[in-house]
Amino acid sequence: MIAAALAGRADRHPERPLLRSARSSLSFGACQQQAGRLADELRSWAGGRVALAGTTTEWLLPRLAALDALSCRLYLPPQEPSAALDEVSHRHGLDAVLAEVRGAPVTFTRPPVVAPPAAGELVLFSSGTTGTPKAVLQTWPRLARRIRTGAELEGSCWLASYAVTTFAGLQVLLHALLNGATLVVPPSDPGKAAALAREAGVTHVSGTPSFYRLLLARAADADLAALSLRQLTLGGEAAEQALLDALRARFPQARLTQIYASTEMGACFSVQDGLAGFPSEYLRGERDGVRLRIVDGELYVGSAGAMKGYLDGAPLPPGELHPTGDLVGERADRVLFVGRRGTRINVGGSKAQPEEVEAVVREVPGVLAVRVSGAASSLVGQLVRAEVVLDAGVDAAEARRLILARCRERLRPHMVPRLLEFVDELVRTGSGKLRRGRP
């Protein structure tokens, strides 16, 4: 699907930019030429199981298209340590690995498999924010199920803070390929993204709430004011009302869309009313092939775009509701996200939800980002630890006083951080989510 979409767009608009970054640019035509050469070079890999791992989007795109043209089952493993790539290779019996190591491609080949996988399959890995990423079997048609196309999107320009090998990154890539749009890859520092977005003429932005908070805090006012955005899309994490209000105030002309999606269940639903959470009416009946239910405080989802199954487990029965790990609660006619089931902290038998503590800490002026986790304690099992990134010039001692005062005012005693550390940055996953626990 990627290969066919790229070829079609390259025939019509060969000079149109497909990719722009702070380092370089790549046109549809040039990407198609590279993909064609690579497909010829890798012809012996046709129909095999091949892992593709890299961090540079301009390196990844033509290889994605080439391997798709060869009907390979693509494995897109975590981008971080090489040890993860070795584990994926050995666990899943891959035929080949194509990896970008310090800018140079390295391949490791294996004997061909006896039973080739089905064409159009690819293996993604869950974000692993709280544990080991899981291998998820997906297909291109399922990934593209909710991709919007139309004349109004032709030639648009999308800024995506996600790694292209993640579920969210592939969603933005499909939007670009199917609409003849340009994909803009921002610098790792979200504060510098607005300058590149302004220069490239970005019309659509996709990112996590963590990305947007840093964008608003660190980008130059002149760059933000110069953007003519049509849409802001938030996903991957719950967005608090204060952030939604700040984005609406800064970009009043842009449509504000919250997407609920996951590697396992695909793109499920969107909300465009500018309010945190989603309407309770979504829990009744079925909407566009998606069913939502709350079971013991956890959101369960059944989706037509769901994965075929975990690669190491049984296929997912059609229509079955799947636990998402997202804790939610109904308030009036709204369903609000409380946090993740796997992140709760046990303080002497009392539970603390990190996301609830983080929301309070972020209310303090000068706080750019915060991550709350549990620290081992011989007395009560765990203590609440907060790691905080402060804006430039903020006095740490005064920030500590304000943070603790706000937490004592708004939270129950066991939820107040007992350990408060100031750090330069917080680690995020390739999908832009805040990595939980110690890196």
Secondary structure, 3 states (H helix, E strand, C coil): CHHHHHHHHHHHCCCCEEEEECCCEEEHHHHHHHHHHHHHHCHHHCCCEEEEECCCHHHHHHHHHHHHHCCCEEECCCCCCHHHHHHHHHHCCCCEEEEEECCEEEEEECCCCCCCCCCCEEEEECCCCCCCCCEEEEEHHHHCCCCCCCHHHCCCEEEECCCCCCHHHHHHHHHHHHHCCEEEECCCCHHHHHHHHHHHCCCEEEECHHHHHHHHHHCCHHHHHHCCCCEEEECCCCCCHHHHHHHHHHCCCCEEEEEEEECCCEEEEEECCCCCCEEHHHHCCCECCEEEEEECCEEEEEECCCCCEECCCCECCCCCCEEEEEEEEEECCEEEEEEEHHHCEEECCEEECHHHHHHHHCCCCCEEEEEEEEEEECCCEEEEEEEEEECCCCCHHHHHHHHHHHHHHHCCHHHCCCEEEECCCCCECCCCCECCCCC
